[in-house]
Amino acid sequence: MNPGSRPPRSTVRDIERYASLFAERTQVMKSSAMRDLMALTEREDVISLAGGLPDTSTFPPESYASLMRTVAAECCARALQYGPTEGFSRLKRCIAEVMSAEGMEIDPDDLLVTTGGQQVIDLVCKTLIDPGDVIVAEAPTYPGAVPTFCAYQADVVQVTMDRDGMRIDQLLETLDELDRTGRRLKFIYTVPNFHNPAGVTMSLQRRRDLVRIAAERELLVLEDNPYGLLRYEGTALPTLRSLDGGEFVIYASTFSKILSPGVRLGWTAAPPPVLQKMSIGKQSADLCSSSVSQCFVAAYFDSGPWHEYVRSLIEIYRRRRDVMLDSLAEHFPREAEWTHPEGGLFIWATMPAYIDTNDLLARALEEHVAFVPGRAAFVDGRGGSAMRLNFSGVGEDDIREGIRRIGEVVREQVDLYDTLTGARAAAMPQTGADPVTAHRQRSAGGEEREPLQEDAELAKVLRLPAKRKRAGSG
Amino acid sequence: MSRVAVLKGGRSLERQVSLKSGGRVEDAVERLGHEVISIDVGADLVARLSSEAPDAAFVALHGRDGEDGTVQELLEVMGIPYTGSGVSACIRMADKVLSKHAMRDRGIPTPDFFAFSETAFRELGAAQALPAIEERLKFPIVVKPAGQGSALGIKFARTAADIPAALVAAFSYDRKVLLERHVTGRDLAVSILDEGGVPRPLPIVEAVPQQEDFYDFESRYEIGRTRFVCPASLDDAVTERASELALEVYALLGCSGFGRVDLMLERDTDALYVLEANAIPGLTETSLLPQAADAAGIGFDALVARILETVLSR
């Protein structure tokens, strides 16, 4: 070994110096919940139901090889070159085809190709959000959006969901309250189809109501639709964009779930002035999305019917979802409740209020199984007894075994709690938010909030099996 | 030049922190002119150590298996000199109940507490004793797992109704938990480093939480979430007393090489209480021991050199 061959790492004094240089927004930048603990979920010996990964193992390697050969033969120089910020027209025609499959007709010129759907969220914030501006999101919301919202110092207000999606009555109350208090709402963020993490789908009536409210109040809605084509039962509902005609809806989607997250390609369709600003924002972020990826996806669409691969994914995911639902019914205690998604990748399960899923995860990791604790999907401290379970990323046997193990540790905690409270049941709270406020949460605006009622609304309507009171536990 | 195995990572909940600590140690060991054998501790640990046959092992592991005497026992069996405290001291420090009993027996002030195993609740009806415990300790009560080194699983119970959920949470980490009187005040850490076999206290670090009323697991390791003041701004008498207490605990538990003792300075009484001792405190950029050493004019490389010195001369 050669002494001094590595550059010296920073010393304590250096760190202090950097700390004073960090922008104010890094103070509110949330590391993805319990990052260190979550890193353990990636261990090979852990059955991870924590990821959000689509299954890419069934994509035929020979198709991949042949597509890459096509790219090399037909557009090598182009694939290796910078491209236009808004994306290749050829790719935008493919996107128009995907959107048409979801009932939307779009002029390819009205699209912006992005680096994954995630970049759309970032660009919308970059375009619209000044520190302190309000974003209304669902409760729970997509955990990956939370760090983005926080990084732009948005004040995120979360509106309760039930099995029909975002509750419009609560949305209206929230909007009125924002008006009254003079807080500036910039956009409403929603995942209407097979919500991540809640697994519910917004009803047609609510969709109509939402676009009507947006039009009446001249508010923008960011419709995030990565899973719309992954429907395992029921009938597809019109997107918000198709109901609104693109006037107040910014539409976001991605190739991640219908082809590959590795190509890092998503897109947005937005009202032209907004799209133009987002395009400028994208230019400063990355100039353009990967040309290699764009050529690859375009070649893939040219090579044959893309629906077939999506259909094959639907078959795989439907079976996995069913296995997970059956396993939950078999192994989770009756005190637990969960959603029944008609599509997408996730099930949201709610434990009794006295179970903290952060701590439960530590216990579950000992049994080599992992999930995402619910707090990751909230900015206000809610979700403490909920968890997100993914069924797309692991095989059926692992789903069965993983759910069995989680069920076992949940049962263990339920039994312990019953033992602890049996002695003085009268003193125990029966429902409600986690009473142990070890970590007081603050909103992005800084004011302290009362711990809110657990997401009982969501759990109430989607229980399997029905919640029953235990004899003697009060 | 010696061949030094740096043991890091492992399977504990503090794996990520250990990887950071270990990475820094490896760089320092290399800069000190030794050969580094980097080992992410797993099922092949004994095989790796047997085939590599290092001159010494730098244990940069935190939490279960790494800090509780397990890895130390293996190193003893293999006859490989290693850094930090020996097996028995590690066992005492990793178990807050053992160490607090030892302190209390010796008359070292530690917050009043009661400890129970899960079976006490499941099989002996310990829940019925909770009201008496609450009466003795008064609210708020801190509930913590006996064996978790970080802040994971530590809950505040403000009323009797909070206790069961807090216990369930703490039992997620360990089969034994303690209920402890909450001391409101300043959070102090005294790091100790042996110098020629004699333990010396380093300048005291005070952790000042920036937002929350309790500094949580994440903020402990995140820059900017907790402000650390070193040396802590304290009266000389308090500094002296805290350092003395830390040295007493260090000796009582049989520590060697280095360690860290955490204390509270109670706001209303100015009394000092020892919370716990740590066998292998963090060695990351934001960890308290390196900060304390730095304040004493001992840079990170010199700190690592000092820790290695005693082992390599064995």
Contacts between the chains, C-beta under 8 A, distances in Angstrom:
chain1	res1	chain2	res2	distance
A	1	B	30	6.0
A	1	B	34	7.8
A	1	B	35	5.0
A	1	B	36	6.6
A	3	B	30	6.4
A	3	B	31	6.1
A	3	B	32	7.6
A	3	B	33	4.7
A	4	B	30	7.7
A	4	B	31	5.7
A	5	B	30	7.1
A	6	B	27	5.2
A	6	B	30	6.3
A	6	B	31	7.6
A	8	B	27	6.9
A	8	B	31	7.0
A	9	B	23	7.5
A	9	B	24	5.5
A	9	B	27	5.4
A	9	B	285	7.4
A	9	B	300	7.9
A	10	B	285	5.8
A	11	B	285	7.8
A	11	B	294	6.8
A	11	B	299	6.4
A	11	B	300	5.8
A	12	B	285	6.5
A	12	B	286	7.9
A	12	B	290	5.5
A	12	B	291	5.0
A	12	B	294	4.5
A	12	B	300	7.6
A	13	B	294	6.6
A	14	B	285	7.9
A	15	B	223	6.1
A	15	B	285	4.7
A	15	B	286	6.4
A	18	B	223	7.1
A	19	B	223	5.2
A	19	B	224	5.3
A	22	B	223	7.3
A	22	B	224	5.9
A	26	B	224	6.5
A	27	B	210	7.9
A	27	B	224	5.9
A	27	B	225	7.9
A	31	B	218	6.3
A	31	B	222	6.7
A	34	B	217	7.2
A	34	B	218	6.8
A	35	B	16	7.4
A	35	B	218	7.3
A	36	B	13	7.6
A	36	B	14	7.4
A	36	B	15	7.4
A	36	B	16	3.9
A	36	B	17	6.5
A	36	B	217	7.5
A	36	B	218	7.7
A	36	B	221	7.3
A	37	B	13	6.3
A	37	B	152	7.7
A	39	B	15	7.0
A	39	B	16	5.1
A	40	B	13	6.9
A	40	B	15	6.0
A	40	B	16	7.8
A	43	B	11	7.8
A	353	B	165	7.9
A	354	B	164	6.4
A	354	B	165	3.9
A	354	B	168	6.2
A	355	B	165	7.7
A	355	B	168	6.6
A	356	B	165	7.1
A	356	B	168	7.8
A	356	B	169	5.0
A	356	B	172	7.9
A	359	B	152	7.7
A	359	B	153	5.8
A	359	B	168	7.7
A	359	B	169	4.2
A	359	B	170	7.9
A	359	B	172	3.9
A	359	B	173	7.2
A	360	B	172	6.1
A	362	B	13	5.8
A	362	B	152	6.3
A	362	B	153	6.9
A	362	B	172	5.2
A	362	B	173	5.7
A	363	B	172	4.0
A	363	B	173	7.4
A	365	B	13	7.3
A	413	B	168	5.1
A	413	B	171	7.7
A	413	B	172	7.4
A	415	B	122	7.9
A	416	B	118	7.0
A	416	B	121	6.8
A	416	B	122	7.0
A	416	B	167	7.5
A	416	B	168	5.5
A	416	B	171	6.3
A	417	B	164	5.6
A	417	B	165	7.2
A	417	B	168	5.3
A	419	B	121	5.5
A	419	B	122	5.6
A	419	B	127	6.3
A	420	B	121	6.0
A	420	B	127	4.9
A	420	B	130	7.8
A	420	B	163	7.5
A	420	B	164	4.0
A	420	B	167	5.9
A	420	B	168	7.2
A	421	B	127	7.5
A	421	B	164	5.2
A	422	B	127	6.8
A	423	B	125	7.1
A	423	B	127	4.1
A	423	B	128	4.6
A	423	B	130	7.3
A	424	B	127	7.5
A	424	B	128	8.0
A	424	B	130	7.6
A	424	B	131	7.3
A	424	B	160	7.8
A	427	B	160	5.6
A	427	B	161	5.7
A	428	B	161	6.1
A	428	B	164	6.8
A	429	B	161	5.5
A	434	B	165	6.7
A	435	B	159	7.6
A	435	B	161	5.8
A	435	B	162	4.9
A	435	B	165	6.3
A	436	B	155	4.7
A	436	B	156	6.7
A	436	B	157	6.3
A	436	B	162	4.9
A	436	B	165	5.3
A	436	B	166	5.1
A	436	B	169	7.1
A	437	B	156	7.1
A	437	B	158	7.5
A	438	B	154	6.8
A	438	B	155	4.6
A	438	B	156	5.3
A	438	B	214	6.2
A	438	B	216	7.5
A	439	B	212	5.8
A	439	B	214	6.9
A	439	B	216	5.4
A	440	B	212	5.9
A	440	B	213	5.9
A	442	B	211	6.7
